[in-house]
Amino acid sequence: MKRMLTIILAAALITGCAACGSKTNETAPGTDTPQGTEESTSAAETGTEEETADQNITIGLSLYSMDISYFVAMQHGVEDYCAKMGYEVIVHDEKMDETEMVSGCTNLLNQGVDALLVSPFKPEALGPAATLAEEKGIPFIILDIGNGDGAYPYDAFIVSDNIGGGRLAGEYLVEQLKEAGRDLASAKTAVITIDPSNVSNHSRGIGFAEIMEENGISVESSIYAKEATADAAYPVATSMLVANPDICAVFCSNDEEAVGASQAAADLNIDDIIIIGFDGQETAADALQNDLITASVRQYPSEMGALGVQLAVKTLNGENIEFDDPETKTLYSPLDILDKSNLE
C-alpha cells in the first residue's frame, strides 16, 4: 500500500511539473464536460471568439499549486483555450505559500499582462494584488477557492457550489450504506478538511455534515489537516481512526487528503471503510483504479480555466457578464460523482 501511494503521488507530481514547462492539449482523467453543460459553455463563448481571435492578449495565471492535479487541469484549460484563440499565457505557481502568491500576482501585473486569473492559496490576502489590478485597469478573475468575502475588487468569481458538492457526497454515502444494508442510526462518519480560510474546501465539510444530520448519521470527528495534501492528511487521519476505529466512512475535502486517509486506514488494517474525496481529477482516477478510495465529487477545473479567459476578454472588451449571483459576481461550475461505474 505504501508503495502504491508513492507511485500515485509521484505520477501526479510528474504531471504537474510537465505542465509547468510547456503548453499542452491533454486533459486530466475525469475532466470530460458533464452532461447538460454544453449550452452554458457555448453561451459563454458567444460573441467572444469572433471578436477577439485576432487580438494580441497576454493572460497571467497564478495557481494554488502545480503539485495538485486539480490545478494542473485548470492550467490545461487556460492554456488550451488560449492556444485556440492565439493568446499568450504566463503561469505562476503559488506553491501553497501566501507570500509567493502575493509577490507572484504583483509580478504578473507589473509585467503588463492584459488580464490576471488567480486561484488563490489565501484568498483573504489577495487585497494588494486586486487593488493593483484595479489601478492598472487589468481584469482580475478569481478561479475557485475563495473571494475574500468581497473585501477587494474583482471582475468575476468562478467556483463550484461547494456546500452542494458536500451534500452530493453525503447523498452518495447514504445510498452506499443503504445498499450495504447498514443501519444509518448506528453509522459513524468523519470529515477531513483544511483551514476555514479556504472557504471552498471548508464548505464541502459543512454540506456533507448537513446530509449526515438529515439522515440521523453521526459525524464523530471533523478535523483539519495542515495542508490539502496526502502527507498532511495521513497523521490526522491516523489519529482520528485510532480514536474512532468503528468509523465506517471518511469524507475528505480533496482527493489528496482522501489518498492520505486511505493510507492511514490501510496501515491500521481497517479494510471495510468508505473514503470519498473531492475534485475528481487524475489523483482520484488513479486512486479509484487502485481501490484506494470509493468515490470523488468531480469538478471541472479545465472548463473553469477556459471560462476564466473568456470572462477576462469580455471584461477587456467592455461586455456585460451574466452572473449566477450578480451581488458577488459569481458563476457556478457543475459537479457530479466519479466512481468506478463511470471511470473512463
Secondary structure, 3 states (H helix, E strand, C coil): CHHHHHHHHHHHHHHHHHHHHCCCCCCCCCCCCCCCCHHHHHHHHCCCHHHHCCCCCEEEEEECCCCCHHHHHHHHHHHHHHHHHCCEEEEEECCCCHHHHHHHHHHHHHCCCCEEEECCCCHHHCHHHHHHHHHHCCCEEEECCCCHHHCCCCCEEEEECHHHHHHHHHHHHHHHHHHCCCCHHHCEEEEEECCCCCHHHHHHHHHHHHHHHHCCCEEEEEEECCCCCHHHHHHHHHHHHHHCCCCCEEEECCHHHHHHHHHHHHHCCCCCCEEEEEECCHHHHHHHHCCCCCEEEECCHHHHHHHHHHHHHHHHCCCCCCCCECCCCEEEECCEEECCCCCC
